[in-house]
Amino acid sequence: MANRLLISEAEARERLKTLDAEAIRSLEESTKLSFEEVAFYQELKSIARMKGLITTEEALTIYNALMRWDTVELPLRVSLTVGLAELAKLRQKGKL
């Protein structure tokens, strides 16, 4: 199975090309994470991997990106933010 996060990153990279500087700054600001959010998302990633919802490669992508979040390029941050929000929704619904 292909790494869905990297596919999403490529799509985000193309969409970001259409945005102006203010929209880019806004996205950069909205994708900042606190230490607590990083810890929460690492936990969700681990549970999702154990339940087979994400591949090992996707789990490693998440892990590596979260460990260096402030230096991750915006397209991958956008892709991961969307993917991690999906996992958080599953957790909220009791499915993760």
Buried (B, 14 or more C-beta within 10 A) or exposed (E): EEBBBBEBBEEBBEEBEEEEEEEEEEBEEEBEBEEEBBEBBBEBBBBBBEEEBBBEBBBBBBBEBBEEBEEBEBBBBBBBBEBBEBBBEBBEEEEB
